[in-house]
Amino acid sequence: MEVAEELPEDFRCPISLEVMTDPVILSSGHTFDRHSIQLWLDSGNRTCPVTNLPLPPSPSLIPNYALRSLISSFLAARRPPRSAAPVSTLAFLARLSFPSDAASLSSVLRLAQCGGAAGRRLVTDSGAVAVLLRHAGASDCPDLQDLSLRALLHLSLDGDDARLGLVAEGALDPVVAALSPDCSSSSALASTLLTSLAVVEVNKATIGAHPFAIPRLAALLRDGDARERREATTALYELCKFADNRRRAVRAGAVPPLVRLVREGSERAVRVLGLLAKCREGKDEMRKTIGFVKALAEALRAGSPRAIEHGLLALNLVCSESKDMALEAIEEGGLQLCSLLFCDLNQKTRKNAMELALTLQNANQYS
């Protein structure tokens, strides 16, 4: 019999009927898999799928850590026994210590990268992570730092439990240290690793609370090379899905360099601005940033579908509270751009275009 068939019904999402990987509690008290309930809400539904009772306008999704732990334990107990690792591999990992060397860390990287789930568990269970973390934060040996960060990145791709485990083992300090200007060769890789760790909701809060994480990502937006700016933008996008991190990013000075990246054609920068515009501090900073409206208007003209959707959102959030910004958007052709998007295939884009057009029309009427 398949494992899924033996699972208690409480482990299945009421929407998809599949085993939940990221259970969250809706305000109705019922638990759903995050992906399924987010799709339900994004489709405009504001009732509980189980009870059909109304939900608040912006329903919160609270991680159900207890249930996720139960599901993980249940599945782990039924996992087929691991095949024995070669004695030479076990002996090598047992001897690994700090400081290590490039040959040894390359072997750990190959095991994490090519050894499958069993190889990654072997690295994790052996205690090698502690050695990797020490080298990840050591900028005096860039080659070893790079190998360690790569190995940690592959370990983090093993799922949410792996990401939680790395943070619990103290990954944040060395990874954030690798974002320093002194570690320019590893900054992009460290940003990518933070993006992976931040996929887990609780890690978003933990990373954001680190005093240097978001400020150093913002510094990469300003001063990094093309790859560093791209990876830092992606990390900020994942982190700023958590509301408290939006204010932190604004305070760190992320808005002006994001606007510059939008002018350079970065879709992800537009999406980050869409998140930052949801907080008061973000809207205030965007109103003060020269060229904000012009950059977003250009994204609406020539950007990707995602950039257009989020550009409309950001412009509407800012212009709805600033008549001057709304009039500037009109001068940039905002109303005409919105009219062209009223029939867009993307439902969110159509909705955002109609809302922005209404905001601009109201501002124009009373100007």
TORZA-326848 format. One line per 5 residues: number of its first residue (from 1); their letters; for each residue x, y, z of C-alpha. Coordinates in steps of 0.5 Angstrom, whole numbers, plus 500, padded with zeros to 3 digits. Each point is the difference from the previous one (the first is absolute). Layout:
N
NUM = A = X Y Z  ... $
! end
This chain:
367
1 = MEVAE = 500 500 500  503 507 498  502 504 506  495 506 498  494 495 501 $
6 = ELPED = 502 498 507  500 508 502  495 502 505  495 505 497  502 506 504 $
11 = FRCPI = 507 499 496  496 502 493  499 507 498  492 500 499  501 504 493 $
16 = SLEVM = 505 496 497  499 493 504  507 499 500  505 500 505  502 507 503 $
21 = TDPVI = 507 502 500  499 507 502  494 500 505  497 507 502  494 502 504 $
26 = LSSGH = 494 504 497  497 505 504  494 495 500  504 495 504  501 495 495 $
31 = TFDRH = 507 498 497  502 500 493  506 499 496  503 507 498  500 499 493 $
36 = SIQLW = 493 498 499  497 505 505  504 506 497  497 498 493  493 500 503 $
41 = LDSGN = 501 507 503  504 502 493  494 498 496  495 505 504  497 496 505 $
46 = RTCPV = 499 502 507  496 495 503  503 494 504  500 494 495  498 495 506 $
51 = TNLPL = 494 504 503  499 505 495  500 505 505  502 507 498  508 502 501 $
56 = PPSPS = 503 507 502  502 504 494  507 498 501  500 493 503  506 498 504 $
61 = LIPNY = 504 494 499  503 497 506  505 495 500  498 493 503  507 498 502 $
66 = ALRSL = 497 494 505  496 497 494  506 501 496  505 496 505  495 495 501 $
71 = ISSFL = 499 499 492  508 500 499  501 495 506  494 495 497  504 500 493 $
76 = AARRP = 507 499 503  497 494 504  498 497 494  506 502 496  504 494 497 $
81 = PRSAA = 506 498 504  506 504 497  505 496 496  507 500 504  505 505 497 $
86 = PVSTL = 506 498 498  505 499 506  505 505 497  495 505 499  498 500 507 $
91 = AFLAR = 507 500 503  502 506 495  494 504 503  502 498 507  507 502 499 $
96 = LSFPS = 497 507 498  502 506 504  502 507 500  504 503 497  499 495 494 $
101 = DAASL = 503 501 493  497 501 493  500 492 498  496 498 506  495 506 499 $
106 = SSVLR = 499 498 493  499 493 502  494 502 505  498 504 494  499 495 495 $
111 = LAQCG = 497 495 505  495 506 502  499 501 492  500 493 497  499 496 506 $
116 = GAAGR = 492 501 500  496 500 506  504 495 504  506 503 498  498 507 503 $
121 = RLVTD = 497 496 506  507 497 501  503 507 500  495 503 505  500 494 505 $
126 = SGAVA = 508 499 500  501 507 503  503 503 494  496 506 500  503 503 505 $
131 = VLLRH = 507 500 496  496 503 494  497 506 504  507 502 503  503 500 493 $
136 = AGASD = 494 504 497  501 505 505  508 501 499  501 505 495  508 499 500 $
141 = CPDLQ = 499 493 496  496 502 494  500 493 497  498 497 506  495 504 501 $
146 = DLSLR = 497 499 494  500 493 500  497 500 507  494 505 498  499 495 494 $
151 = ALLHL = 499 494 504  496 504 505  495 502 494  499 493 498  499 497 507 $
156 = SLDGD = 495 506 500  496 497 494  498 494 504  494 503 502  497 504 506 $
161 = DARLG = 503 496 506  507 501 497  499 507 499  497 500 507  506 496 503 $
166 = LVAEG = 505 504 497  498 507 503  499 496 507  508 498 499  501 507 499 $
171 = ALDPV = 501 501 493  498 508 500  506 503 503  505 497 495  495 500 494 $
176 = VAALS = 499 508 501  507 501 502  501 497 492  496 506 498  505 505 502 $
181 = PDCSS = 504 504 495  506 497 503  497 493 497  499 503 493  501 493 496 $
186 = SSALA = 495 497 505  495 505 501  495 498 494  501 492 502  498 502 508 $
191 = STLLT = 494 504 497  497 494 496  501 496 507  496 505 504  495 500 494 $
196 = SLAVV = 499 492 501  500 501 508  495 505 500  495 495 496  498 498 507 $
201 = EVNKA = 495 505 503  503 500 507  507 501 497  498 506 496  499 503 507 $
206 = TIGAH = 506 498 503  504 502 494  497 507 500  501 501 508  508 499 499 $
211 = PFAIP = 503 507 500  504 499 494  496 496 495  496 505 497  504 506 500 $
216 = RLAAL = 506 496 497  495 497 494  498 508 499  507 502 500  501 494 494 $
221 = LRDGD = 494 504 496  504 506 501  507 498 499  501 493 497  501 497 493 $
226 = ARERR = 494 498 496  500 493 503  500 502 507  495 505 498  495 495 497 $
231 = EATTA = 501 495 506  499 505 505  494 502 497  497 493 500  502 499 507 $
236 = LYELC = 497 507 502  493 498 496  500 493 504  501 504 507  496 505 499 $
241 = KFADN = 494 495 499  500 501 508  497 507 501  505 502 506  506 499 495 $
246 = RRRAV = 497 505 495  501 506 505  507 497 501  502 500 493  497 508 499 $
251 = RAGAV = 504 502 506  506 497 497  500 504 494  497 495 495  495 504 496 $
256 = PPLVR = 505 505 496  504 494 498  494 496 498  497 506 496  507 500 496 $
261 = LVREG = 499 492 499  493 501 497  503 505 495  505 495 498  494 495 499 $
266 = SERAV = 500 496 506  494 496 501  501 498 507  502 507 502  493 502 498 $
271 = RVLGL = 497 494 504  504 502 506  497 507 500  493 498 499  502 496 507 $
276 = LAKCR = 503 506 503  494 505 498  496 496 505  503 503 506  499 508 502 $
281 = EGKDE = 508 501 500  500 497 493  495 504 497  503 506 503  507 499 497 $
286 = MRKTI = 498 498 493  496 507 500  507 503 502  504 496 495  501 504 494 $
291 = GFVKA = 498 496 493  496 495 504  494 502 496  504 500 493  503 493 502 $
296 = LAEAL = 494 497 501  496 503 494  506 497 496  499 493 503  492 501 498 $
301 = RAGSP = 502 501 493  506 495 499  500 496 506  498 492 500  493 498 502 $
306 = RAIEH = 503 499 508  503 507 500  494 503 497  495 497 505  504 502 506 $
311 = GLLAL = 502 507 497  493 502 500  499 498 507  506 504 502  498 506 496 $
316 = NLVCS = 492 499 503  503 500 507  504 506 500  496 504 495  493 499 504 $
321 = ESKDM = 503 504 506  504 505 496  497 505 495  506 502 498  503 493 498 $
326 = ALEAI = 493 499 497  500 506 495  508 498 499  497 493 498  495 503 495 $
331 = EEGGL = 505 504 497  504 494 499  494 497 496  498 496 506  492 500 498 $
336 = QLCSL = 502 498 492  504 494 503  495 498 505  494 500 494  505 496 496 $
341 = LFCDL = 500 495 506  492 499 501  500 494 496  506 497 502  500 492 501 $
346 = NQKTR = 503 501 507  494 501 505  504 503 505  503 505 494  493 502 498 $
351 = KNAME = 498 501 507  506 504 502  500 504 493  492 502 502  502 502 507 $
356 = LALTL = 506 504 498  496 504 494  494 501 506  506 503 504  502 505 494 $
361 = QNANQ = 494 502 498  498 502 507  506 504 501  499 503 493  493 502 502 $
366 = YS = 502 504 506  506 503 497 $
! end
